[in-house]
Amino acid sequence: MRPRSDLVPALAYLSIFLLSAVLILPAATTWVRSDVDPIIGTLVLSGQCLLVYFVATQTARRPRVVPIVAACLLNGFLMAVIGMSVPLKVLADDGEQIRATVVEVYDGGSNEATYDLAADGIALPGRLGGWPGGGTGAVDDEVLVVQDPDGLADPRLPDELAQAQADDPGVLILPLVAIVAALCLAAVWPSRRRAVSAAETGVSRYRF
């Protein structure tokens, strides 16, 4: 059995990664505008890397570079999966189909345009990305969408939502967490120790 001192850094790294994954939740909802999501994700990922570096410099045993870098990158993918799966879960549990009217169109440039919608004169939280048939909508056009009554998820086109739910990225969350945890452990797991004879040194030492 490994000493607890070998496990503490691994738990510290894992805590940083899990905290970063939790901090991405606001960006997965309408609390953060969808066009700002990449900025929030970049900030959280950068903060994660800085915290990992800080812990690495404060521990007696430096982590192995390959596992800890792999854990950082994989946790970034985990955050992206969370960002995709949370709105799908919300709409699957509470979503309802409504017919909404476009009140404003935002030109996406090289990306698809996004739309502010209203139903019965009341603005819907979030923005709709995409348009039926791959076309482009205009102000006052009507469109059928699935909307969360609590306003936590952006409205989605029914067909697009059904396809995304069929792919179900949420099934990757637990396996990704397990792999990140294993990488954290691998980063600090000591190699085989060779004890130097106490008769030669006067104290018990270990070489790594």
C-alpha positions in Angstrom: 0.0 0.0 0.0 1.3 3.4 -0.9 1.7 6.1 1.9 -0.9 8.8 2.2 1.7 11.3 1.2 1.7 9.8 -2.3 -2.1 10.2 -2.6 -2.4 13.8 -1.3 -1.0 15.5 -4.5 -3.2 13.2 -6.7 -6.3 14.3 -4.7 -5.3 17.9 -5.0 -5.0 17.7 -8.8 -8.2 15.8 -9.1 -10.0 18.4 -6.9 -8.8 21.1 -9.3 -10.1 19.3 -12.3 -13.4 18.5 -10.8 -13.8 22.2 -9.6 -13.0 23.4 -13.1 -15.7 21.0 -14.5 -18.2 22.4 -12.0 -17.3 26.0 -12.9 -18.3 25.3 -16.5 -21.9 24.8 -15.5 -22.9 28.5 -15.8 -21.7 28.5 -19.3 -23.8 25.5 -20.1 -27.0 27.4 -19.2 -28.5 30.8 -20.3 -26.7 32.4 -17.3 -23.9 33.0 -19.9 -24.7 34.0 -23.4 -23.9 31.3 -25.9 -21.6 33.5 -27.9 -19.5 34.1 -24.8 -19.2 30.4 -23.8 -15.8 30.0 -25.5 -14.4 32.9 -23.5 -15.6 31.4 -20.2 -14.3 28.0 -21.2 -10.9 29.4 -22.1 -10.7 31.3 -18.7 -11.6 28.2 -16.7 -9.2 26.1 -18.6 -6.4 28.6 -18.1 -7.2 28.9 -14.4 -7.1 25.1 -14.1 -3.6 25.0 -15.7 -2.3 27.7 -13.4 -3.6 25.9 -10.3 -2.1 22.6 -11.4 1.2 24.4 -11.9 1.0 26.0 -8.5 0.4 22.7 -6.8 3.2 21.1 -8.8 5.7 23.7 -7.6 4.6 23.4 -4.0 4.9 19.6 -3.6 8.1 17.8 -2.8 7.7 15.3 -5.7 7.1 16.9 -9.1 4.4 15.2 -11.1 5.2 13.3 -14.3 4.7 15.6 -17.2 2.9 13.3 -19.6 0.1 12.1 -17.3 -0.6 15.6 -15.8 -0.6 17.3 -19.2 -2.9 14.5 -20.5 -5.2 15.1 -17.5 -5.4 18.8 -18.2 -6.3 18.3 -21.8 -8.8 15.5 -21.1 -10.5 17.6 -18.5 -10.9 20.3 -21.1 -12.7 17.8 -23.2 -14.8 16.8 -20.1 -15.8 20.4 -19.6 -16.9 20.6 -23.3 -19.0 17.4 -22.8 -20.6 18.9 -19.7 -21.4 22.1 -21.6 -23.1 20.0 -24.3 -24.9 17.5 -22.1 -26.4 19.8 -19.4 -28.8 21.7 -21.8 -29.8 18.4 -23.4 -30.7 17.0 -20.0 -32.7 20.1 -19.0 -34.7 20.0 -22.3 -35.2 16.3 -22.0 -36.7 16.6 -18.5 -38.6 19.9 -18.8 -38.7 21.0 -22.4 -41.9 21.8 -24.2 -42.5 22.6 -27.9 -43.8 26.1 -28.6 -44.1 28.3 -31.7 -41.9 31.3 -31.3 -41.3 34.5 -33.4 -37.9 35.8 -34.4 -37.3 39.3 -32.8 -33.7 39.7 -33.7 -31.1 38.0 -35.9 -27.4 38.0 -35.1 -25.1 37.4 -38.1 -22.7 34.6 -37.2 -20.2 35.4 -40.0 -18.6 32.1 -40.9 -20.9 30.4 -38.4 -24.7 30.0 -38.5 -26.8 33.0 -37.5 -28.4 33.0 -34.0 -31.8 34.3 -33.1 -33.6 36.0 -30.2 -37.1 34.6 -30.0 -40.4 35.6 -28.3 -43.7 33.8 -27.7 -46.9 35.7 -27.0 -44.9 38.8 -26.8 -42.6 37.4 -24.0 -38.9 37.1 -24.8 -37.5 33.6 -24.5 -34.2 33.3 -22.5 -31.2 32.3 -24.5 -30.7 32.2 -28.3 -31.6 29.8 -31.0 -28.7 28.5 -33.1 -29.6 27.2 -36.5 -32.7 27.3 -38.7 -34.9 24.5 -40.1 -33.5 23.0 -43.3 -30.2 24.8 -42.8 -31.6 28.1 -44.0 -31.7 31.5 -42.5 -34.6 33.1 -40.6 -35.6 36.7 -40.5 -37.3 39.0 -38.1 -41.0 38.1 -37.6 -40.5 34.6 -39.0 -42.1 31.8 -36.9 -40.3 28.7 -35.9 -41.1 25.6 -33.8 -38.7 25.1 -30.9 -38.2 23.2 -27.7 -37.9 25.5 -24.8 -37.2 25.1 -21.1 -40.0 26.9 -19.1 -37.4 27.8 -16.4 -35.1 29.4 -19.0 -32.0 27.4 -18.1 -31.3 26.1 -21.6 -31.3 27.8 -25.0 -34.2 26.9 -27.3 -33.4 24.2 -29.8 -35.0 22.9 -33.0 -36.9 19.7 -32.3 -35.0 17.6 -35.0 -31.7 18.9 -33.9 -32.5 18.2 -30.2 -33.6 14.7 -31.0 -30.4 13.9 -32.9 -28.3 15.4 -30.1 -30.1 13.4 -27.4 -29.7 10.2 -29.5 -26.0 10.8 -29.5 -26.1 11.5 -25.7 -22.7 12.9 -24.9 -23.6 12.7 -21.2 -22.6 9.0 -21.1 -19.0 10.0 -21.5 -18.9 12.0 -18.2 -18.2 9.3 -15.7 -15.7 7.4 -17.8 -13.8 10.7 -18.4 -13.8 11.5 -14.7 -12.4 8.0 -14.0 -9.6 8.4 -16.6 -8.7 11.9 -15.3 -8.5 10.4 -11.8 -6.3 7.6 -13.0 -4.0 10.1 -14.8 -3.7 12.2 -11.6 -2.6 9.0 -9.7 -0.2 8.1 -12.5 1.3 11.5 -12.3 2.4 11.1 -8.7 2.7 7.3 -8.4 6.3 6.6 -7.3 8.5 4.3 -9.3 10.0 1.2 -7.7 12.2 2.2 -4.8 15.6 0.8 -4.1 16.5 1.1 -0.5 20.1 2.0 0.2 21.6 -0.1 3.0 21.3 1.6 6.4 24.6 0.1 7.2 26.2 2.2 4.4 24.3 5.4 5.0 23.3 5.4 8.6 19.7 6.3 7.6 17.1 4.7 5.4 16.9 6.3 1.9 14.9 5.8 -1.2 15.9 6.4 -4.8 13.3 7.1 -7.4 
